Amino acid sequence: MALEEFLGISNDKLLTSFAETLYMVGIALIIVTIVAFVLAIVLIFTRKGGLYQNVVIYNIINVIINIVRSTPFVVLLVAIMPVTKFLIGTRIGATAAIVPLTVNAIPLLTRLFENSLLDTGNGILEAALAMGATPLQLVTKFILPESLGSVIKFLGENPGLAPGMKPRNIFLNL
């Protein structure tokens, strides 16, 4: 009862809001993780000196990531309202909030995964290629296991960061 009086919000409303928050962040995190990992793999393979070097694809993805990362969340939220309306059918609510959360977080985790994947030594990749590894085997058997430690280290050093929130701008998102 004391918490209810202190906050001026009923316990039911507080629990509902907590559940909606977990729903939004959970769904966004699942989508972000999958999309960011795929984009990071594409960036690694298409970069200059990569296995499938393609400067056009690399530059397009790189520019989009840089633009979205530098856009404040509130601006992004308003800018993609038409997309949210098209995809979800509404611009408000917990489900509608998943779209901007996802769009905002994808570039952050893509850069994180890209940097972690770049930590994989070229010697390991060369050895895998010499053994005849396919691109899928390169990713699943060599690159991913080698980079997992770096990803876990980042997540351990930055606990409680919501998707899309950078350590320097948790409150301002600048």
Secondary structure, DSSP 8 states (H G I E B T S, - for coil): -HHHHHHTS-HHHHHHHHHHHHHHHHHHHHHHHHHHHHHHHHHHHHSTTSTT--HHHHHHHHHHHHHHHTS-HHHHHHHTHHHHHHHHS-SSSHHHHHHHHHHHHHHHHHHHHHHHHHTS-HHHHHHHHHTT--HHHIIIIIIHHHHHHHHHHHHHHSTT--TT--GGGTTT--
